[in-house]
Structures are given as structure tokens and as C-alpha cells.
Amino acid sequence: MATNRSRRLRKKLCVDEFQELGFELNLNLMADLSEADIDAFLDAFLREAMKDNGLGYVGGEDYGLVCLAKRGSVSEEQRAAVEAWLKARSEVTDYTASPLIDVWYPENEINAEHA
């Protein structure tokens, strides 16, 4: 693919200055939770940790990708807010949040302007 792309094409492809960052999230919930408890946890997670921080979540109860709910990148502050929310929840036995990654092209490095 050509590297000399127009601004419009770079924006459409979410590359260069239009790169969008997010992070992967692995969750381990308590083994003895009922389906109702898991549903209640996920509802609270989506409302309090995601929506209230302007984030979106794609995945399931144990693994997913967190990105901004609109065009743009997740900030380190938003990532930290999600981690703090998870630490405060008794349903979560363990979790792993990856460093910020390119949500469209995970194999690409993060641009210097995001670092």
C-alpha cells in the first residue's frame, strides 16, 4: 500500500495522526457467581466503568477490547479509571489490562504523538 496518503484517506483508515488507541482487558470473576450476579456485574461495568468514562467495550464477561465511544483514543487517565473501578469490585478476582494499543491495527506501533 502506498505510504503517501491524502489526509482524507489517513483519516478514513485511522492511521498516522488519526490512529486510535484502546486496550485489551482480561477479567477473572469469582467462580461461585450466579448468572444473575454476572449479569448485574456486567451491567454495572458497562454503565459505571465504560459509559461514565466515555468508553466502549467489545467482548464478553472474560475478555474484551476497550476503546473510546466516539472517534479518538483512550487516555491513560481513562485506563486508570477502569482499573480503579475493577479493583474496587468484589466480583473480580483478577484482571489484566494491556498497555494502550492501536485498536484498528494492533500490530502497529503507537505514534510518537500518543506516547
Phi and psi in radians as a Rosetta constraint file:
Dihedral C 1 N 2 CA 2 C 2 CIRCULARHARMONIC -1.120 0.35
Dihedral N 2 CA 2 C 2 N 3 CIRCULARHARMONIC 2.512 0.35
Dihedral C 2 N 3 CA 3 C 3 CIRCULARHARMONIC -1.667 0.35
Dihedral N 3 CA 3 C 3 N 4 CIRCULARHARMONIC -0.204 0.35
Dihedral C 3 N 4 CA 4 C 4 CIRCULARHARMONIC -1.662 0.35
Dihedral N 4 CA 4 C 4 N 5 CIRCULARHARMONIC 1.422 0.35
Dihedral C 4 N 5 CA 5 C 5 CIRCULARHARMONIC -1.774 0.35
Dihedral N 5 CA 5 C 5 N 6 CIRCULARHARMONIC 2.626 0.35
Dihedral C 5 N 6 CA 6 C 6 CIRCULARHARMONIC -1.244 0.35
Dihedral N 6 CA 6 C 6 N 7 CIRCULARHARMONIC 2.791 0.35
Dihedral C 6 N 7 CA 7 C 7 CIRCULARHARMONIC -0.984 0.35
Dihedral N 7 CA 7 C 7 N 8 CIRCULARHARMONIC -0.748 0.35
Dihedral C 7 N 8 CA 8 C 8 CIRCULARHARMONIC -1.066 0.35
Dihedral N 8 CA 8 C 8 N 9 CIRCULARHARMONIC -0.747 0.35
Dihedral C 8 N 9 CA 9 C 9 CIRCULARHARMONIC -1.232 0.35
Dihedral N 9 CA 9 C 9 N 10 CIRCULARHARMONIC -0.689 0.35
Dihedral C 9 N 10 CA 10 C 10 CIRCULARHARMONIC -1.048 0.35
Dihedral N 10 CA 10 C 10 N 11 CIRCULARHARMONIC -0.702 0.35
Dihedral C 10 N 11 CA 11 C 11 CIRCULARHARMONIC -1.159 0.35
Dihedral N 11 CA 11 C 11 N 12 CIRCULARHARMONIC -0.760 0.35
Dihedral C 11 N 12 CA 12 C 12 CIRCULARHARMONIC -1.111 0.35
Dihedral N 12 CA 12 C 12 N 13 CIRCULARHARMONIC -0.629 0.35
Dihedral C 12 N 13 CA 13 C 13 CIRCULARHARMONIC -1.533 0.35
Dihedral N 13 CA 13 C 13 N 14 CIRCULARHARMONIC -0.098 0.35
Dihedral C 13 N 14 CA 14 C 14 CIRCULARHARMONIC 1.007 0.35
Dihedral N 14 CA 14 C 14 N 15 CIRCULARHARMONIC 0.860 0.35
Dihedral C 14 N 15 CA 15 C 15 CIRCULARHARMONIC -2.140 0.35
Dihedral N 15 CA 15 C 15 N 16 CIRCULARHARMONIC 2.978 0.35
Dihedral C 15 N 16 CA 16 C 16 CIRCULARHARMONIC 0.948 0.35
Dihedral N 16 CA 16 C 16 N 17 CIRCULARHARMONIC -2.137 0.35
Dihedral C 16 N 17 CA 17 C 17 CIRCULARHARMONIC -1.229 0.35
Dihedral N 17 CA 17 C 17 N 18 CIRCULARHARMONIC -0.145 0.35
Dihedral C 17 N 18 CA 18 C 18 CIRCULARHARMONIC -1.833 0.35
Dihedral N 18 CA 18 C 18 N 19 CIRCULARHARMONIC 0.228 0.35
Dihedral C 18 N 19 CA 19 C 19 CIRCULARHARMONIC -1.020 0.35
Dihedral N 19 CA 19 C 19 N 20 CIRCULARHARMONIC 2.422 0.35
Dihedral C 19 N 20 CA 20 C 20 CIRCULARHARMONIC -2.028 0.35
Dihedral N 20 CA 20 C 20 N 21 CIRCULARHARMONIC 2.263 0.35
Dihedral C 20 N 21 CA 21 C 21 CIRCULARHARMONIC -1.871 0.35
Dihedral N 21 CA 21 C 21 N 22 CIRCULARHARMONIC 2.610 0.35
Dihedral C 21 N 22 CA 22 C 22 CIRCULARHARMONIC -2.705 0.35
Dihedral N 22 CA 22 C 22 N 23 CIRCULARHARMONIC -2.861 0.35
Dihedral C 22 N 23 CA 23 C 23 CIRCULARHARMONIC -2.638 0.35
Dihedral N 23 CA 23 C 23 N 24 CIRCULARHARMONIC 2.681 0.35
Dihedral C 23 N 24 CA 24 C 24 CIRCULARHARMONIC -1.531 0.35
Dihedral N 24 CA 24 C 24 N 25 CIRCULARHARMONIC 2.584 0.35
Dihedral C 24 N 25 CA 25 C 25 CIRCULARHARMONIC -2.331 0.35
Dihedral N 25 CA 25 C 25 N 26 CIRCULARHARMONIC 2.182 0.35
Dihedral C 25 N 26 CA 26 C 26 CIRCULARHARMONIC -1.939 0.35
Dihedral N 26 CA 26 C 26 N 27 CIRCULARHARMONIC 2.207 0.35
Dihedral C 26 N 27 CA 27 C 27 CIRCULARHARMONIC -2.042 0.35
Dihedral N 27 CA 27 C 27 N 28 CIRCULARHARMONIC 2.402 0.35
Dihedral C 27 N 28 CA 28 C 28 CIRCULARHARMONIC -2.078 0.35
Dihedral N 28 CA 28 C 28 N 29 CIRCULARHARMONIC 2.012 0.35
Dihedral C 28 N 29 CA 29 C 29 CIRCULARHARMONIC -1.714 0.35
Dihedral N 29 CA 29 C 29 N 30 CIRCULARHARMONIC 2.784 0.35
Dihedral C 29 N 30 CA 30 C 30 CIRCULARHARMONIC -0.952 0.35
Dihedral N 30 CA 30 C 30 N 31 CIRCULARHARMONIC 2.423 0.35
Dihedral C 30 N 31 CA 31 C 31 CIRCULARHARMONIC -1.187 0.35
Dihedral N 31 CA 31 C 31 N 32 CIRCULARHARMONIC -0.488 0.35
Dihedral C 31 N 32 CA 32 C 32 CIRCULARHARMONIC -1.636 0.35
Dihedral N 32 CA 32 C 32 N 33 CIRCULARHARMONIC 0.286 0.35
Dihedral C 32 N 33 CA 33 C 33 CIRCULARHARMONIC -1.296 0.35
Dihedral N 33 CA 33 C 33 N 34 CIRCULARHARMONIC 2.418 0.35
Dihedral C 33 N 34 CA 34 C 34 CIRCULARHARMONIC -1.377 0.35
Dihedral N 34 CA 34 C 34 N 35 CIRCULARHARMONIC 2.913 0.35
Dihedral C 34 N 35 CA 35 C 35 CIRCULARHARMONIC -1.030 0.35
Dihedral N 35 CA 35 C 35 N 36 CIRCULARHARMONIC -0.666 0.35
Dihedral C 35 N 36 CA 36 C 36 CIRCULARHARMONIC -1.123 0.35
Dihedral N 36 CA 36 C 36 N 37 CIRCULARHARMONIC -0.702 0.35
Dihedral C 36 N 37 CA 37 C 37 CIRCULARHARMONIC -1.147 0.35
Dihedral N 37 CA 37 C 37 N 38 CIRCULARHARMONIC -0.724 0.35
Dihedral C 37 N 38 CA 38 C 38 CIRCULARHARMONIC -1.114 0.35
Dihedral N 38 CA 38 C 38 N 39 CIRCULARHARMONIC -0.774 0.35
Dihedral C 38 N 39 CA 39 C 39 CIRCULARHARMONIC -1.078 0.35
Dihedral N 39 CA 39 C 39 N 40 CIRCULARHARMONIC -0.730 0.35
Dihedral C 39 N 40 CA 40 C 40 CIRCULARHARMONIC -1.132 0.35
Dihedral N 40 CA 40 C 40 N 41 CIRCULARHARMONIC -0.725 0.35
Dihedral C 40 N 41 CA 41 C 41 CIRCULARHARMONIC -1.071 0.35
Dihedral N 41 CA 41 C 41 N 42 CIRCULARHARMONIC -0.840 0.35
Dihedral C 41 N 42 CA 42 C 42 CIRCULARHARMONIC -1.106 0.35
Dihedral N 42 CA 42 C 42 N 43 CIRCULARHARMONIC -0.684 0.35
Dihedral C 42 N 43 CA 43 C 43 CIRCULARHARMONIC -1.065 0.35
Dihedral N 43 CA 43 C 43 N 44 CIRCULARHARMONIC -0.798 0.35
Dihedral C 43 N 44 CA 44 C 44 CIRCULARHARMONIC -1.138 0.35
Dihedral N 44 CA 44 C 44 N 45 CIRCULARHARMONIC -0.724 0.35
Dihedral C 44 N 45 CA 45 C 45 CIRCULARHARMONIC -1.034 0.35
Dihedral N 45 CA 45 C 45 N 46 CIRCULARHARMONIC -0.847 0.35
Dihedral C 45 N 46 CA 46 C 46 CIRCULARHARMONIC -1.155 0.35
Dihedral N 46 CA 46 C 46 N 47 CIRCULARHARMONIC -0.631 0.35
Dihedral C 46 N 47 CA 47 C 47 CIRCULARHARMONIC -1.379 0.35
Dihedral N 47 CA 47 C 47 N 48 CIRCULARHARMONIC -0.902 0.35
Dihedral C 47 N 48 CA 48 C 48 CIRCULARHARMONIC -1.503 0.35
Dihedral N 48 CA 48 C 48 N 49 CIRCULARHARMONIC -0.751 0.35
Dihedral C 48 N 49 CA 49 C 49 CIRCULARHARMONIC -1.520 0.35
Dihedral N 49 CA 49 C 49 N 50 CIRCULARHARMONIC -0.585 0.35
Dihedral C 49 N 50 CA 50 C 50 CIRCULARHARMONIC -1.659 0.35
Dihedral N 50 CA 50 C 50 N 51 CIRCULARHARMONIC -1.185 0.35
Dihedral C 50 N 51 CA 51 C 51 CIRCULARHARMONIC -1.036 0.35
Dihedral N 51 CA 51 C 51 N 52 CIRCULARHARMONIC -0.775 0.35
Dihedral C 51 N 52 CA 52 C 52 CIRCULARHARMONIC -1.143 0.35
Dihedral N 52 CA 52 C 52 N 53 CIRCULARHARMONIC -0.339 0.35
Dihedral C 52 N 53 CA 53 C 53 CIRCULARHARMONIC -1.822 0.35
Dihedral N 53 CA 53 C 53 N 54 CIRCULARHARMONIC 0.153 0.35
Dihedral C 53 N 54 CA 54 C 54 CIRCULARHARMONIC 1.258 0.35
Dihedral N 54 CA 54 C 54 N 55 CIRCULARHARMONIC 0.479 0.35
Dihedral C 54 N 55 CA 55 C 55 CIRCULARHARMONIC -1.940 0.35
Dihedral N 55 CA 55 C 55 N 56 CIRCULARHARMONIC 2.837 0.35
Dihedral C 55 N 56 CA 56 C 56 CIRCULARHARMONIC -2.148 0.35
Dihedral N 56 CA 56 C 56 N 57 CIRCULARHARMONIC 2.681 0.35
Dihedral C 56 N 57 CA 57 C 57 CIRCULARHARMONIC -2.304 0.35
Dihedral N 57 CA 57 C 57 N 58 CIRCULARHARMONIC 2.265 0.35
Dihedral C 57 N 58 CA 58 C 58 CIRCULARHARMONIC -2.121 0.35
Dihedral N 58 CA 58 C 58 N 59 CIRCULARHARMONIC 2.051 0.35
Dihedral C 58 N 59 CA 59 C 59 CIRCULARHARMONIC 2.717 0.35
Dihedral N 59 CA 59 C 59 N 60 CIRCULARHARMONIC -2.728 0.35
Dihedral C 59 N 60 CA 60 C 60 CIRCULARHARMONIC -2.175 0.35
Dihedral N 60 CA 60 C 60 N 61 CIRCULARHARMONIC -2.753 0.35
Dihedral C 60 N 61 CA 61 C 61 CIRCULARHARMONIC -1.349 0.35
Dihedral N 61 CA 61 C 61 N 62 CIRCULARHARMONIC -0.203 0.35
Dihedral C 61 N 62 CA 62 C 62 CIRCULARHARMONIC -2.125 0.35
Dihedral N 62 CA 62 C 62 N 63 CIRCULARHARMONIC -0.316 0.35
Dihedral C 62 N 63 CA 63 C 63 CIRCULARHARMONIC -2.656 0.35
Dihedral N 63 CA 63 C 63 N 64 CIRCULARHARMONIC 2.473 0.35
Dihedral C 63 N 64 CA 64 C 64 CIRCULARHARMONIC -2.978 0.35
Dihedral N 64 CA 64 C 64 N 65 CIRCULARHARMONIC 3.134 0.35
Dihedral C 64 N 65 CA 65 C 65 CIRCULARHARMONIC -2.060 0.35
Dihedral N 65 CA 65 C 65 N 66 CIRCULARHARMONIC 2.278 0.35
Dihedral C 65 N 66 CA 66 C 66 CIRCULARHARMONIC -1.826 0.35
Dihedral N 66 CA 66 C 66 N 67 CIRCULARHARMONIC 2.231 0.35
Dihedral C 66 N 67 CA 67 C 67 CIRCULARHARMONIC -2.424 0.35
Dihedral N 67 CA 67 C 67 N 68 CIRCULARHARMONIC 3.032 0.35
Dihedral C 67 N 68 CA 68 C 68 CIRCULARHARMONIC -1.252 0.35
Dihedral N 68 CA 68 C 68 N 69 CIRCULARHARMONIC 2.527 0.35
Dihedral C 68 N 69 CA 69 C 69 CIRCULARHARMONIC -1.233 0.35
Dihedral N 69 CA 69 C 69 N 70 CIRCULARHARMONIC -0.282 0.35
Dihedral C 69 N 70 CA 70 C 70 CIRCULARHARMONIC -2.211 0.35
Dihedral N 70 CA 70 C 70 N 71 CIRCULARHARMONIC -3.055 0.35
Dihedral C 70 N 71 CA 71 C 71 CIRCULARHARMONIC -1.095 0.35
Dihedral N 71 CA 71 C 71 N 72 CIRCULARHARMONIC 2.423 0.35
Dihedral C 71 N 72 CA 72 C 72 CIRCULARHARMONIC 2.331 0.35
Dihedral N 72 CA 72 C 72 N 73 CIRCULARHARMONIC -2.947 0.35
Dihedral C 72 N 73 CA 73 C 73 CIRCULARHARMONIC -2.081 0.35
Dihedral N 73 CA 73 C 73 N 74 CIRCULARHARMONIC 2.593 0.35
Dihedral C 73 N 74 CA 74 C 74 CIRCULARHARMONIC -1.238 0.35
Dihedral N 74 CA 74 C 74 N 75 CIRCULARHARMONIC 2.424 0.35
Dihedral C 74 N 75 CA 75 C 75 CIRCULARHARMONIC -1.626 0.35
Dihedral N 75 CA 75 C 75 N 76 CIRCULARHARMONIC 2.852 0.35
Dihedral C 75 N 76 CA 76 C 76 CIRCULARHARMONIC -1.070 0.35
Dihedral N 76 CA 76 C 76 N 77 CIRCULARHARMONIC -0.594 0.35
Dihedral C 76 N 77 CA 77 C 77 CIRCULARHARMONIC -1.133 0.35
Dihedral N 77 CA 77 C 77 N 78 CIRCULARHARMONIC -0.719 0.35
Dihedral C 77 N 78 CA 78 C 78 CIRCULARHARMONIC -1.156 0.35
Dihedral N 78 CA 78 C 78 N 79 CIRCULARHARMONIC -0.721 0.35
Dihedral C 78 N 79 CA 79 C 79 CIRCULARHARMONIC -1.061 0.35
Dihedral N 79 CA 79 C 79 N 80 CIRCULARHARMONIC -0.767 0.35
Dihedral C 79 N 80 CA 80 C 80 CIRCULARHARMONIC -1.115 0.35
Dihedral N 80 CA 80 C 80 N 81 CIRCULARHARMONIC -0.645 0.35
Dihedral C 80 N 81 CA 81 C 81 CIRCULARHARMONIC -1.113 0.35
Dihedral N 81 CA 81 C 81 N 82 CIRCULARHARMONIC -0.698 0.35
Dihedral C 81 N 82 CA 82 C 82 CIRCULARHARMONIC -1.146 0.35
Dihedral N 82 CA 82 C 82 N 83 CIRCULARHARMONIC -0.759 0.35
Dihedral C 82 N 83 CA 83 C 83 CIRCULARHARMONIC -1.080 0.35
Dihedral N 83 CA 83 C 83 N 84 CIRCULARHARMONIC -0.741 0.35
Dihedral C 83 N 84 CA 84 C 84 CIRCULARHARMONIC -1.091 0.35
Dihedral N 84 CA 84 C 84 N 85 CIRCULARHARMONIC -0.706 0.35
Dihedral C 84 N 85 CA 85 C 85 CIRCULARHARMONIC -1.103 0.35
Dihedral N 85 CA 85 C 85 N 86 CIRCULARHARMONIC -0.773 0.35
Dihedral C 85 N 86 CA 86 C 86 CIRCULARHARMONIC -1.134 0.35
Dihedral N 86 CA 86 C 86 N 87 CIRCULARHARMONIC -0.687 0.35
Dihedral C 86 N 87 CA 87 C 87 CIRCULARHARMONIC -1.083 0.35
Dihedral N 87 CA 87 C 87 N 88 CIRCULARHARMONIC -0.533 0.35
Dihedral C 87 N 88 CA 88 C 88 CIRCULARHARMONIC -1.450 0.35
Dihedral N 88 CA 88 C 88 N 89 CIRCULARHARMONIC -0.111 0.35
Dihedral C 88 N 89 CA 89 C 89 CIRCULARHARMONIC -1.658 0.35
Dihedral N 89 CA 89 C 89 N 90 CIRCULARHARMONIC 2.237 0.35
Dihedral C 89 N 90 CA 90 C 90 CIRCULARHARMONIC -1.272 0.35
Dihedral N 90 CA 90 C 90 N 91 CIRCULARHARMONIC -0.377 0.35
Dihedral C 90 N 91 CA 91 C 91 CIRCULARHARMONIC -1.230 0.35
Dihedral N 91 CA 91 C 91 N 92 CIRCULARHARMONIC -0.384 0.35
Dihedral C 91 N 92 CA 92 C 92 CIRCULARHARMONIC -1.613 0.35
Dihedral N 92 CA 92 C 92 N 93 CIRCULARHARMONIC 2.077 0.35
Dihedral C 92 N 93 CA 93 C 93 CIRCULARHARMONIC -1.527 0.35
Dihedral N 93 CA 93 C 93 N 94 CIRCULARHARMONIC -0.546 0.35
Dihedral C 93 N 94 CA 94 C 94 CIRCULARHARMONIC -2.857 0.35
Dihedral N 94 CA 94 C 94 N 95 CIRCULARHARMONIC 2.672 0.35
Dihedral C 94 N 95 CA 95 C 95 CIRCULARHARMONIC -2.649 0.35
Dihedral N 95 CA 95 C 95 N 96 CIRCULARHARMONIC 2.767 0.35
Dihedral C 95 N 96 CA 96 C 96 CIRCULARHARMONIC -2.334 0.35
Dihedral N 96 CA 96 C 96 N 97 CIRCULARHARMONIC 2.203 0.35
Dihedral C 96 N 97 CA 97 C 97 CIRCULARHARMONIC -1.983 0.35
Dihedral N 97 CA 97 C 97 N 98 CIRCULARHARMONIC 2.156 0.35
Dihedral C 97 N 98 CA 98 C 98 CIRCULARHARMONIC -1.256 0.35
Dihedral N 98 CA 98 C 98 N 99 CIRCULARHARMONIC 2.850 0.35
Dihedral C 98 N 99 CA 99 C 99 CIRCULARHARMONIC -1.096 0.35
Dihedral N 99 CA 99 C 99 N 100 CIRCULARHARMONIC 2.888 0.35
Dihedral C 99 N 100 CA 100 C 100 CIRCULARHARMONIC -1.057 0.35
Dihedral N 100 CA 100 C 100 N 101 CIRCULARHARMONIC 2.376 0.35
Dihedral C 100 N 101 CA 101 C 101 CIRCULARHARMONIC -2.306 0.35
Dihedral N 101 CA 101 C 101 N 102 CIRCULARHARMONIC 2.843 0.35
Dihedral C 101 N 102 CA 102 C 102 CIRCULARHARMONIC -1.244 0.35
Dihedral N 102 CA 102 C 102 N 103 CIRCULARHARMONIC 2.050 0.35
Dihedral C 102 N 103 CA 103 C 103 CIRCULARHARMONIC -1.294 0.35
Dihedral N 103 CA 103 C 103 N 104 CIRCULARHARMONIC -0.410 0.35
Dihedral C 103 N 104 CA 104 C 104 CIRCULARHARMONIC -1.567 0.35
Dihedral N 104 CA 104 C 104 N 105 CIRCULARHARMONIC -0.632 0.35
Dihedral C 104 N 105 CA 105 C 105 CIRCULARHARMONIC -2.335 0.35
Dihedral N 105 CA 105 C 105 N 106 CIRCULARHARMONIC 1.360 0.35
Dihedral C 105 N 106 CA 106 C 106 CIRCULARHARMONIC -0.994 0.35
Dihedral N 106 CA 106 C 106 N 107 CIRCULARHARMONIC -0.427 0.35
Dihedral C 106 N 107 CA 107 C 107 CIRCULARHARMONIC -1.335 0.35
Dihedral N 107 CA 107 C 107 N 108 CIRCULARHARMONIC -0.264 0.35
Dihedral C 107 N 108 CA 108 C 108 CIRCULARHARMONIC -1.379 0.35
Dihedral N 108 CA 108 C 108 N 109 CIRCULARHARMONIC 2.596 0.35
Dihedral C 108 N 109 CA 109 C 109 CIRCULARHARMONIC -1.318 0.35
Dihedral N 109 CA 109 C 109 N 110 CIRCULARHARMONIC 2.799 0.35
Dihedral C 109 N 110 CA 110 C 110 CIRCULARHARMONIC -1.378 0.35
Dihedral N 110 CA 110 C 110 N 111 CIRCULARHARMONIC 2.347 0.35
Dihedral C 110 N 111 CA 111 C 111 CIRCULARHARMONIC -1.058 0.35
Dihedral N 111 CA 111 C 111 N 112 CIRCULARHARMONIC 2.618 0.35
Dihedral C 111 N 112 CA 112 C 112 CIRCULARHARMONIC -1.028 0.35
Dihedral N 112 CA 112 C 112 N 113 CIRCULARHARMONIC -0.559 0.35
Dihedral C 112 N 113 CA 113 C 113 CIRCULARHARMONIC -1.201 0.35
Dihedral N 113 CA 113 C 113 N 114 CIRCULARHARMONIC -0.347 0.35
Dihedral C 113 N 114 CA 114 C 114 CIRCULARHARMONIC -1.576 0.35
Dihedral N 114 CA 114 C 114 N 115 CIRCULARHARMONIC -0.389 0.35
